[in-house]
Amino acid sequence: MRTIVTYHPFFFLFCYSCQTSHPTAVMMRSTKTALQLDAILERPIQSTQPEILPPDISHKALALALRRKIRVQLARTSPDKRRALEQTLLCQSPFTPFMADEAAALLQEQVRATHFKGIPITAHTIQVDRKAVVSLWRAIVQDECLNASDLRADETPAQSFSVISIPVPISDVLRQDLPNKDAFFDTIQSNMHAITEDAQMLESATERVILHYAGHGLGNTPWRFRPDMFFPRKDQIRNTDYLDTLVKPLDLQKVEKLLQSSLDHQMFLSYTHVLFIRMRVFPSLRGLSRSKPHPFWKSLLDATDFPDPIKYIGSGKKVSPHATTWVKNGVYKWWYSGKAFKHSLHNVCQVLLWLRLAPHDEKQIFVTECMTKAEDEQADTTSGKPNKPSCPLFKLLQPTRVQIQRRERILLLSEHLKHIVMDDTFTGALNRDDIYSTIDRKDNVILTYLSRHEIDTLCYLANRLRLYAPRYHSPCHPLLHIPFVVMANTVLRTAGYPHLAQPLFHKGYLEGTDNKIQLSGTVLHDIFFKEGPYELADKTGRVVTAKDCYRRNYSRAIIGTIFDRDRIEAIGDEYGVTHILDYPILSSNDAVIIQGFRKGEYTQEEMEE
């Protein structure tokens, strides 16, 4: 006779909790290496003094940092280009990675102390009100540009704080007693791979937003673009896939007004904008941000044809901020610097002039370009190296003297066509007299004697290209450059020069030095402690949580459990660094960048950031 025994459902839950809570069970499940924090996590007694600097002191420090940066850019810009620089600065975000750090360093220099009334002067104690900083930035830009007439183009401030980046191998700055270093490097490699893969998917989604804006502008009505109007002969159309493309002419005045008045349009494809694109594409990250997208962003995202929701393939939310930052950096390096527009303008002007002024030579050039491209691809395949971005050669294999002279003249005409396209002294359609007046104004003797065919060609192409192009006074902004770049890419691909078309994202940003991770306390916790090979506890044995890492007074201690602070300071001293920034930056699987301030002039790279 069998006895049937029944158990209450909570009995199994009780047994499971007893097993998992037993110390032996925990030790069996956990394979993490223990690290000890050189601090105690108990919150210190609250001081009666405030932990941040007074608003007026913070405002003064930020004003010093912003004014100094603006003066450097004005001094290095020739007087005839300062009007365009002013418009660029007004549409530019004032927030830079080291704005608060530089403001703190300037304030320390002014008061000649590291504390102000007992409050430490650091980047964390300076109050940064975003709206107030934007208003302050615009006021300083207008004030400095108004009083910039006395500045010489080669004049620079006597002393200025500049940020120096020192690349070093990770092994040089790791703690010597850090255990399980193989797992440390494996964790870095896996996370860098996940972020790269994630950023590529986000880049693809962002490209759809760019193409939608190019085809619809600020509205929702599609605009058909016919590139065949640029080709005088049918046999010059070598690719028919792009004969019906969406590219809307640029509404220059409307976009420029919006860039001066609307923060939504100024911050197009900023970090926050890219974050909303990410949440639209990856359903698992819908709750990543509690804020709602701005009206312009929301209408653009709603109208963009995204693919079906993509399964999230990264390592979860911990890689999301880094991938978003990488894509944002790619946008800023490629679009906000004006590089995409400059390359497109240069290539399309040369190709169109060859097609119209020397069609027979252009046929030979096309064959030469194809042969050169095939040889480059064969060499890259053999060597295993990635393809390098092609540049226009426009050379014949065995040119005659007449062909050489014709090529030199087309190159001169190309430079002049670029000038006419961006000339801001004309409104409306140009005529032959306008073309002659631009030549007289430039005082170019070589181009004084233009044939009727050359004048008509310049006039025709300039009127077509100016519909999509900004002007000299226009700021470098993707909303002003995207229509022209997409239009030029369509023309170049139709003409058979796809290698001269500009990518919507410069592919080097994932392979170069832009793929960086700032190793703050929270990032270290997410990568190495939360799901990584280590477990961090303080002196009392209390495990460090993510909330503890957000407390800045523990950030340096958390970084010190992995990196040798004394070694980092010594490396900074070798390069004359007066102040090391708190967080090392991971730049590759085996290298980090140490950053700090030193007195000196800004470099051109720092000026462009």
C-alpha positions in Angstrom: 0.0 0.0 0.0 1.5 3.3 -1.1 1.1 6.5 0.8 0.7 9.7 -1.2 2.4 12.6 0.4 1.4 16.2 -0.7 3.5 19.3 -0.1 2.5 22.8 0.1 3.7 24.9 -2.9 5.7 27.2 -0.6 7.6 24.3 0.7 9.7 24.0 -2.5 10.3 27.8 -2.5 11.5 27.5 1.1 13.9 24.7 0.3 15.3 26.6 -2.7 15.9 29.7 -0.7 17.7 27.7 2.0 20.0 26.1 -0.6 20.9 29.3 -2.4 21.4 31.3 0.8 23.8 28.8 2.3 27.4 30.1 2.2 28.7 26.9 0.6 26.1 27.2 -2.1 27.1 30.8 -2.8 30.8 29.8 -3.0 30.0 27.0 -5.5 28.0 29.4 -7.7 30.4 32.3 -7.6 33.7 32.1 -9.5 34.5 35.8 -9.1 37.8 37.1 -7.8 37.5 39.2 -4.7 38.9 42.8 -4.7 39.0 45.1 -1.7 38.0 48.8 -1.8 40.4 51.0 0.2 37.4 52.7 1.8 34.4 52.1 4.0 31.1 52.5 2.3 29.2 54.1 5.2 28.1 57.5 4.2 30.1 60.2 6.0 28.4 62.7 8.4 26.7 65.4 6.4 28.5 68.8 6.5 26.6 71.9 7.2 28.4 73.5 4.3 27.0 73.0 0.8 28.8 70.4 -1.4 28.6 72.6 -4.5 30.0 76.1 -5.3 27.6 79.1 -5.2 25.8 79.8 -8.5 27.5 83.1 -9.1 31.0 81.5 -8.7 30.1 78.6 -11.0 28.7 81.1 -13.5 31.9 83.1 -13.4 34.1 80.0 -13.8 32.1 78.7 -16.8 32.1 82.2 -18.4 35.9 82.2 -18.2 36.2 78.8 -19.9 33.7 79.6 -22.6 35.1 83.1 -23.4 38.7 81.7 -23.6 37.7 79.0 -26.1 35.8 81.5 -28.2 38.6 84.0 -28.3 41.1 81.3 -29.4 38.8 80.4 -32.4 38.3 84.0 -33.3 42.0 84.8 -33.2 42.8 81.9 -35.5 40.2 82.9 -38.0 40.8 85.5 -40.7 38.6 88.6 -40.4 36.7 87.8 -43.7 35.6 84.4 -42.3 34.6 85.5 -38.8 31.0 86.2 -39.8 30.6 82.5 -40.8 32.4 81.5 -37.6 29.9 83.5 -35.5 27.0 81.7 -37.2 28.7 78.4 -36.6 29.3 79.1 -32.9 25.7 80.3 -32.4 24.4 77.0 -33.7 27.1 75.0 -31.9 26.5 73.2 -28.5 28.6 74.9 -25.8 28.9 71.6 -23.9 32.3 69.9 -24.3 33.8 66.9 -22.4 36.1 69.1 -20.4 34.1 72.3 -19.9 33.6 71.9 -16.2 37.2 70.6 -15.7 38.7 73.7 -17.4 36.3 76.0 -15.5 37.5 74.5 -12.3 41.2 74.8 -13.3 40.7 78.5 -14.3 38.9 79.2 -11.0 41.7 77.6 -9.0 44.2 79.7 -10.9 42.2 82.9 -10.2 41.7 82.4 -6.5 45.1 80.6 -6.1 43.6 77.9 -4.0 42.1 74.5 -4.4 39.1 75.4 -2.2 36.7 78.3 -2.1 35.3 78.9 1.4 36.0 75.3 2.3 34.4 73.8 -0.8 36.7 71.9 -3.1 37.0 73.4 -6.6 36.5 70.5 -8.9 34.4 69.7 -12.0 31.9 68.0 -9.7 31.3 71.0 -7.5 30.6 73.5 -10.3 26.9 73.9 -11.0 26.0 73.4 -14.7 22.6 74.6 -15.5 22.1 73.6 -19.2 19.7 76.4 -20.1 21.8 79.0 -18.4 24.9 77.8 -20.1 23.3 77.9 -23.5 22.2 81.5 -22.9 25.6 82.4 -21.5 27.3 80.9 -24.6 25.2 82.8 -27.1 25.7 86.1 -25.2 29.5 85.6 -25.1 29.7 84.6 -28.8 27.8 87.8 -29.8 29.9 90.0 -27.5 33.3 88.5 -28.5 32.5 88.6 -32.3 31.4 92.2 -32.0 34.7 93.2 -30.3 36.9 90.9 -32.5 37.9 93.6 -35.0 41.2 94.3 -33.1 42.2 90.6 -33.1 44.9 89.6 -35.7 44.5 86.3 -37.5 47.7 84.9 -36.0 47.1 86.2 -32.5 46.5 83.6 -29.7 46.1 83.9 -26.0 49.3 83.9 -24.0 48.4 81.0 -21.7 45.5 78.6 -22.1 44.6 75.3 -20.6 44.7 72.6 -23.1 43.9 68.9 -22.7 46.7 66.5 -23.5 46.0 62.8 -24.2 48.7 60.3 -23.4 48.2 56.8 -24.9 49.8 54.0 -22.8 49.5 50.2 -22.7 47.0 49.0 -20.1 49.7 46.7 -18.6 51.7 49.8 -17.7 49.0 51.3 -15.5 47.4 48.2 -14.0 48.0 47.4 -10.4 50.8 44.9 -10.1 48.8 42.8 -7.6 45.6 42.7 -9.7 44.6 39.0 -9.8 43.2 37.1 -12.7 44.6 39.5 -15.4 43.7 37.1 -18.2 40.0 37.4 -17.3 40.4 41.2 -17.2 41.6 41.4 -20.8 39.1 38.8 -22.0 36.3 41.0 -20.5 37.6 44.0 -22.3 37.8 42.2 -25.6 34.2 40.8 -25.3 32.8 44.2 -24.4 34.6 46.1 -27.1 33.3 43.5 -29.6 29.7 43.8 -28.3 29.8 47.6 -28.4 31.2 47.7 -32.0 28.5 45.3 -33.2 25.8 47.3 -31.4 27.1 50.6 -32.8 27.0 49.2 -36.4 23.4 48.4 -36.0 22.6 51.8 -34.5 24.5 53.4 -37.3 22.4 51.6 -39.9 19.2 52.9 -38.2 20.6 56.5 -38.0 21.4 56.4 -41.7 17.7 55.8 -42.4 16.9 59.0 -40.4 19.5 60.9 -42.5 18.0 59.6 -45.8 14.5 60.4 -44.7 15.4 64.0 -43.9 17.3 64.3 -47.3 14.2 63.1 -49.2 11.5 65.0 -47.2 13.3 68.0 -45.7 11.5 69.5 -42.6 8.1 68.3 -43.8 6.6 64.9 -44.7 6.2 65.4 -48.5 8.7 63.3 -50.6 10.6 65.1 -53.3 11.7 63.2 -56.4 15.2 64.0 -57.7 16.2 63.2 -61.3 20.0 63.1 -61.6 19.8 62.7 -65.4 19.4 66.4 -65.8 23.1 66.8 -64.9 24.2 64.5 -67.8 24.4 66.0 -71.3 24.7 62.6 -73.0 22.8 59.4 -72.3 25.8 57.1 -72.5 27.2 58.9 -69.5 24.5 57.4 -67.3 26.2 54.2 -66.3 24.0 53.2 -63.4 20.2 53.5 -63.7 19.4 52.4 -60.1 19.4 55.9 -58.8 17.4 57.7 -61.5 14.4 58.0 -59.2 15.7 59.1 -55.8 14.3 61.2 -53.0 16.3 64.4 -52.4 14.6 67.7 -51.5 16.3 71.0 -52.2 17.6 72.8 -49.2 15.3 75.5 -47.7 18.3 77.5 -46.6 16.6 80.5 -45.0 14.1 78.4 -43.0 16.8 75.9 -41.7 19.2 78.7 -40.7 16.5 80.5 -38.7 15.5 77.3 -37.0 19.2 76.6 -36.1 19.4 80.0 -34.4 16.1 79.7 -32.5 15.4 76.0 -31.9 17.5 73.9 -29.6 15.7 70.8 -31.1 17.2 71.5 -34.5 20.6 72.6 -33.1 21.0 69.3 -31.4 20.1 67.2 -34.4 21.8 63.7 -34.1 23.1 64.6 -30.7 23.6 62.0 -28.0 20.0 62.3 -26.8 18.6 62.2 -30.4 20.6 59.1 -31.2 19.4 57.6 -27.9 15.8 58.0 -29.0 16.7 56.3 -32.3 18.2 53.4 -30.3 15.0 53.0 -28.2 12.9 53.0 -31.4 15.0 50.2 -33.0 15.7 48.1 -29.9 12.4 47.4 -28.1 14.2 46.0 -25.1 15.6 49.5 -24.4 12.3 51.5 -24.6 12.7 52.5 -20.9 16.3 53.7 -21.2 15.3 57.3 -21.0 12.3 58.8 -19.1 12.3 62.0 -21.1 10.1 62.4 -24.2 11.6 63.2 -27.7 11.3 66.8 -28.8 8.6 67.5 -31.4 11.0 67.7 -34.4 12.8 64.5 -33.4 9.5 62.7 -32.7 8.0 63.7 -36.1 11.2 62.6 -37.9 11.4 59.3 -36.1 7.7 58.6 -36.6 8.0 59.2 -40.4 11.2 57.2 -40.8 10.8 53.7 -42.3 12.7 51.6 -39.8 13.1 47.9 -40.2 11.3 45.4 -38.0 12.4 45.5 -34.4 15.9 44.1 -34.1 16.7 41.5 -31.5 19.2 43.1 -29.2 22.5 41.3 -29.8 24.8 43.3 -27.5 25.5 42.7 -23.8 22.5 44.5 -22.6 22.1 48.0 -21.2 25.7 48.2 -20.1 27.0 48.7 -23.7 24.2 51.0 -24.7 25.7 54.3 -23.6 29.0 53.5 -25.2 27.6 52.5 -28.6 25.4 55.6 -28.6 28.4 57.8 -27.8 30.4 56.2 -30.6 27.7 56.9 -33.1 27.3 60.5 -31.9 31.0 61.0 -32.2 30.9 59.7 -35.7 28.2 62.2 -36.5 30.2 65.1 -35.0 33.5 64.1 -36.7 31.9 63.7 -40.1 29.0 66.2 -40.3 29.5 68.9 -37.8 33.1 69.4 -39.0 31.9 69.9 -42.6 34.1 67.1 -44.0 31.3 65.2 -45.7 30.1 68.3 -47.5 33.5 69.5 -48.5 34.5 66.1 -50.0 31.1 65.8 -51.8 31.4 69.4 -53.3 34.9 68.7 -54.5 34.1 65.4 -56.2 30.8 66.3 -57.8 32.1 69.6 -59.3 35.1 67.9 -61.0 33.0 65.0 -62.4 30.3 67.2 -63.7 32.8 69.5 -65.5 34.5 66.6 -67.1 31.2 65.2 -68.3 30.3 68.5 -70.0 33.6 70.1 -71.1 35.6 67.0 -72.0 33.3 64.0 -72.5 35.8 62.0 -74.6 38.6 62.5 -72.0 36.1 61.6 -69.3 35.5 58.2 -70.9 39.2 57.4 -70.7 39.3 58.7 -67.1 36.4 56.5 -66.2 38.2 53.4 -67.5 41.4 54.5 -65.7 39.4 55.0 -62.4 37.9 51.5 -62.8 41.2 49.9 -63.4 42.8 51.6 -60.5 40.0 50.7 -58.2 40.2 47.0 -59.3 43.9 47.0 -58.7 43.5 48.5 -55.2 40.8 45.9 -54.3 43.1 43.1 -55.5 46.0 44.5 -53.5 43.8 44.9 -50.4 42.5 41.3 -50.8 46.0 39.9 -51.1 47.4 41.9 -48.2 44.4 41.5 -46.0 44.2 45.2 -45.2 40.9 47.1 -45.3 39.9 49.2 -48.2 41.1 52.8 -48.0 38.6 55.5 -49.1 39.2 56.4 -52.8 40.0 59.9 -53.9 39.5 61.3 -57.4 42.5 60.8 -59.7 41.1 62.2 -63.0 44.2 61.3 -64.9 44.8 59.7 -68.3 47.2 56.9 -68.8 49.1 58.6 -71.6 47.8 62.1 -71.9 48.8 64.4 -74.8 49.9 68.0 -74.2 46.4 69.3 -75.1 44.8 66.9 -72.6 47.2 68.0 -69.9 46.3 71.6 -70.5 42.6 70.7 -70.5 42.9 68.9 -67.3 44.6 71.8 -65.6 41.9 74.2 -66.8 39.1 71.9 -65.6 40.8 71.8 -62.2 40.8 75.6 -62.1 37.2 75.8 -63.2 36.3 73.2 -60.6 37.7 75.4 -57.8 35.8 78.4 -59.2 32.6 76.4 -59.5 32.9 75.5 -55.8 33.3 79.2 -55.0 30.2 80.1 -57.0 28.1 77.4 -55.4 28.8 78.8 -51.9 28.9 82.5 -52.8 26.5 84.3 -50.5 26.5 87.6 -52.4 23.9 86.4 -54.9 20.2 85.5 -54.4 18.1 83.7 -57.0 19.3 82.3 -60.3 22.7 83.3 -61.7 23.3 84.6 -65.2 26.4 85.0 -67.3 27.1 88.5 -65.9 27.1 87.1 -62.4 29.7 84.4 -63.5 31.9 87.1 -65.0 31.6 89.3 -61.8 32.8 86.4 -59.6 35.9 86.0 -61.8 36.6 89.8 -61.7 36.2 89.8 -57.9 38.7 86.9 -57.5 41.0 88.6 -60.0 41.9 85.3 -61.6 43.8 86.1 -64.8 43.8 82.5 -66.0 40.0 82.3 -66.0 39.5 85.8 -67.5 39.2 84.3 -71.0 36.3 81.9 -70.8 34.6 80.4 -73.8 30.8 80.7 -74.2 30.5 77.0 -73.5 32.5 77.3 -70.3 30.4 80.2 -69.1 27.1 78.4 -69.9 28.4 75.3 -68.1 29.4 77.1 -65.0 26.1 79.0 -65.0 24.0 75.8 -65.5 25.8 73.7 -62.9 26.0 76.5 -60.3 22.2 77.1 -60.5 21.5 73.4 -60.1 24.0 72.8 -57.3 23.1 75.9 -55.3 19.6 74.6 -54.7 21.1 72.0 -52.4 24.1 73.8 -51.0 24.7 76.1 -48.0 26.6 79.3 -48.3 29.9 80.6 -46.9 28.2 82.3 -44.0 26.2 79.1 -43.1 27.3 77.1 -40.0 28.6 73.6 -40.3 25.5 71.6 -39.5 24.1 68.3 -40.8 20.7 69.8 -41.5 22.4 72.1 -44.0 24.8 69.6 -45.5 22.7 66.4 -45.8 20.7 67.3 -48.9 23.8 68.2 -50.9 25.8 65.1 -49.9 22.9 62.8 -50.7 22.3 64.6 -54.0 26.0 64.5 -54.9 26.2 60.8 -54.0 23.3 60.1 -56.3 24.9 61.9 -59.2 28.3 60.3 -58.7 26.8 56.8 -58.5 24.8 57.4 -61.7 27.9 58.5 -63.5 29.7 55.3 -62.5 31.9 56.7 -59.7 30.4 55.0 -56.6 33.9 55.1 -54.9 33.7 58.9 -54.9 30.4 59.0 -53.1 30.7 59.9 -49.5 29.5 57.6 -46.8 26.8 58.9 -44.5 29.1 57.7 -41.6 32.8 57.8 -41.9 33.7 54.2 -41.5 37.0 55.0 -39.7 35.2 56.1 -36.5 34.7 52.5 -35.5 38.3 51.5 -36.4 40.2 54.6 -35.3 40.6 56.4 -32.0 37.0 57.5 -31.5 35.9 54.1 -30.1 36.7 55.0 -26.6 35.2 54.1 -23.2 35.6 56.4 -20.2 36.3 54.1 -17.3 34.4 55.8 -14.5 33.4 54.0 -11.4 30.0 53.1 -12.7 31.5 51.8 -16.0 34.0 49.7 -14.1 31.2 48.3 -12.0 29.0 47.4 -15.1 31.8 45.8 -17.0 34.0 44.1 -14.4 32.0 43.7 -11.2 28.3 43.3 -12.1 28.8 40.7 -14.8 32.5 40.5 -15.0 35.2 38.4 -13.3 35.6 40.5 -10.1 33.6 41.1 -6.9 34.3 44.3 -5.0 33.8 44.8 -1.3 34.9 47.5 1.2 37.1 47.0 4.2 34.2 45.7 6.3 33.2 43.1 3.7 30.2 45.0 2.3 29.7 44.4 -1.4 29.9 47.5 -3.6 26.7 48.1 -5.5 25.9 50.2 -8.6 24.4 52.9 -6.3 27.7 53.1 -4.4 29.6 53.7 -7.7 27.4 56.8 -8.5 28.8 58.5 -5.4 31.7 60.5 -6.6 33.6 60.3 -3.4 34.2 56.6 -4.0 34.9 56.9 -7.7 38.7 57.4 -7.3 38.9 54.5 -4.8 37.0 52.2 -7.2 39.3 53.1 -10.0 42.3 52.5 -7.7 41.3 48.9 -7.2 42.3 48.2 -10.8 44.7 51.0 -11.9 47.8 52.3 -10.2 47.1 55.9 -9.4 50.8 56.6 -8.5 51.9 55.3 -11.9 49.3 57.4 -13.7 50.4 60.5 -11.9 54.1 59.8 -12.7 53.3 59.5 -16.4 51.4 62.8 -16.3 54.4 64.5 -14.7 56.6 63.2 -17.5 54.4 65.2 -20.0 54.1 68.3 -17.9 50.5 67.7 -16.9 49.4 69.9 -14.0 46.1 68.1 -13.3 45.2 64.5 -14.2 41.5 64.0 -15.1 39.8 61.4 -12.9 39.0 58.7 -15.4 41.3 56.7 -17.8 39.9 56.1 -21.2 39.9 52.7 -22.8 40.9 53.1 -26.5 41.5 49.5 -27.6 41.8 46.0 -26.2 45.2 46.7 -24.8 45.6 50.5 -24.5 44.2 53.3 -22.4 44.5 57.1 -22.7 45.4 59.3 -19.7 44.1 62.8 -20.0 45.0 66.0 -18.1 45.4 69.7 -18.3 48.6 71.5 -19.1 49.2 75.2 -19.8 49.8 76.0 -23.5 48.0 76.8 -26.7 45.1 74.9 -28.0 45.9 72.4 -30.8 43.9 72.4 -34.0 42.3 69.1 -33.0 41.1 70.6 -29.7 39.8 73.6 -31.6 37.6 71.4 -33.7 36.1 69.4 -30.8 
